[in-house]
């Protein structure tokens, strides 16, 4: 009898344990972490594991998909918003924030845990002062270079554009490939483009672009010409090699320099752990003091405005913002942290540390282009065709169309201003022709008081005499209107002549 009781009690304990385990499992809260960086999958897996270890009732599933920006937009249309998002701090983030679908972090202490300059970048993207995301990491566009090859060729890091071109020439003359270009993947064109554009187009470009005071055709010729110059120092198949192939090729010594962001260092070292990498910012101008590092928010942490699991999602964000976790992330991904008092100490990144210390940083130009423009594809096509004026016209047209211009508005806002030199020249010649017309007024007008000024010239002349005083006074009167018209139109005429006469 006692044995039966003991046996029954043991069975009861087992059943209680099983049911309690099932209840704990059933009680787990499942969240989705949607992120856009393939190279960060393992890093986020580790951070998730750390969080779940301290939060046994939470199950976070990481979701990485190619073309993440397109996917997230499609999901938002279906009101299928991920619980946690780690996405790029670009125009797509700005659209989502402006649409009001993201959480308002203005009352969260997380805003004070990160550098305010990155918060301002995100707010500018969204066009408002309310922070809808927390910047987590910052990246930078750079020139990666093989330190051993630099030493072998006796090269130093260039500080100006001319020095950079001279360095590339020396490498080429030494029989090596200066730059390994990976323009098969259109987005890689944006690495040098952003550095050149952000340093050359002027800090007021986007503000003036919005009000129609400037255009790509006016501000971007130098950017386009310098992009073309880079093609002279690539390999034999600049448009046949993509990002992954480029990382491997550079790791194995296929080139001396590599136009890529600091995010590529991890992949390169995975292919060749022994490579000795250095970095510097591509110098866009010939004034070292004016050359800035292009850096922006690489990863933004955000959640839905009205998510079911926002409380737990916020806990995860605060968890990975902790110093230990933030340091782990930037060390794994070779990035800089947006979190205060978290510093990048990798010797590979020493070459650009001074830009962060001195504040010589500017944001990515393409983060402020309308995403519908597909700028990377336009630049890729331009680099193949090499037609600068046609390319800049396309950029202006695409920007206008994406901003909602009708065909008629597009003509007046984009096409007509581009035709200003032609219109001014035709206008001056037309005024000159109409004003100086002699035959038609001579035939049509009979009364002296109706004569035009060109006809009046003959009043002061006869077969035997000419009244030079009055004649020259009338000549001056006839010339004056045409001269005034030319003075008004001369800036457009001269700009047209200069554009056609000078290249570069």
Phi, psi and omega in degrees: 000316181297319179298321179296320180295316180297318179297317179296321179294320179296318177299319179298318179297318179298316180296319179298316181297316181297311182295322179294322177296317178297321181293320179297317180297318181291333184278351181298137178267125181260129179235152176252128172257110180264122180221160193247011185241112180300320183290347183261005184301310182294324180295315178292327176302317180293317179296321177297317180299319179297318181292315182295333178294325179265352178228075185298342181271007183240137178234108181257125179253122180280139180229105174253132176225144172297156181053050186301326183294318178295318182295315183295324177295317179297321180291325179294326177299325179271006182060034178252083187260128179299155181290322179225138179233133172239093189237170180290146178273068184233197184297330178295316174302317180301320178296317181295317180294317180295331181283350177080019182265356182253158185293145176271109183269006188300333180261004180268141179292346179301330180299324181276355180272350183240164181291133185295332182297325179284328173298318180296322177300315181293320180296323179293323178299321182275346181071030178206171185263357181272122178285121179253011178200160179248117178295132184250315180223156179237139178247183179205142172277129185218176165251116174274138179222152179276109185298323181294318178292323177300315180294320180298323182267359179069037184262154173238160181293123180289146180246350178228167179298315180297321177295323179296315179295320178296322178296315179298321179296318180297319179296318181296318180293335178279001177084017179244164180274119180293310186234135173259104184266141185235050189281006170297321173271110188304326184296335180289341174297335185286343182295301176290326181302313181298319179296315180292313183296313184295333179269340188250333188280352180092138184293344181263008187302309186290325177296316180286330177296320181296327182263007177075018183270351177209180184204169175297321181299329182275321190259344191252004179303318181294321178300312182295318181295321181288329174297317178296324180298327181296330181299334181292346186241018177271195179263195186279351185220062185300330184254010180249000184237136180258185186301308183298317178295322180296318178301314181294317181297315180295321179300328182265013173085023181288340178212167179273325181232161184213118180279098183201163180279168182294344179294342183278347186300319180301314180294322180295315181289335175292326179282329179210092182298341185269356182293140181258097187262141170234163179225148169210161179277133178301117181285116186274335183237179177261013175244105183306327182291338181266351180279123182241155177277132177274112181224146180207181181285114180282318181226128175251132175262127180208168180220167180294156178298323182226058181282150180293328186243035184299326181297312180289323178300319177295322177300319179296317179298315179296326180295313183281350173279346178301147188306313182299317181286322178294321177294319178300316183297310184290329178289324178288324186260359182054051179238175172258152184265143173272354181278135181298143177064022173241113189243148177274122183247007182297131178296339179294335187254012181302325186298340181244003182298325182299329180294322179288323181290326182264354179077018179275069185230142173226161186272169181291126180300318186290348176291343182250000171282145174301129185299334180290350180289334185053055186301320182302318179292323178295319180292319178302315179296319179299317181294335176281319184272329175065030179253097186296307182302317181295319180297315182292327175296318179297318179300315179294317180297314181296318179298318180293318181295316180297326179283000173097019179290138170283172180300317181294318179292323178300320180297312184286326184273332186241302187291312183299315176299325178293336180269009184306313179300320179293314181298319180295317180296313179297321180297315180296315180295323179292316177300317181298317181293315182292317184294322184270005182300128184246315188294312184297312176298325181297321182283319190274332187255132182244332182273136181300326183286354179256358184294144174280164183300321176300326178288325183298335182306327185278350177294328184271008180234141175224182182295329187244352185208156175223128178272091187295326181301307181288325181298313181290329175295320179290325177300318180296321178296322180290321182289325190306310181300320181293319179297318179298316179299318181294318179301320179294321187265356190296326183296326178286321179296314181294321179296324178293319179295317181295319180298323182276341186264337186237134177247135177101000000 
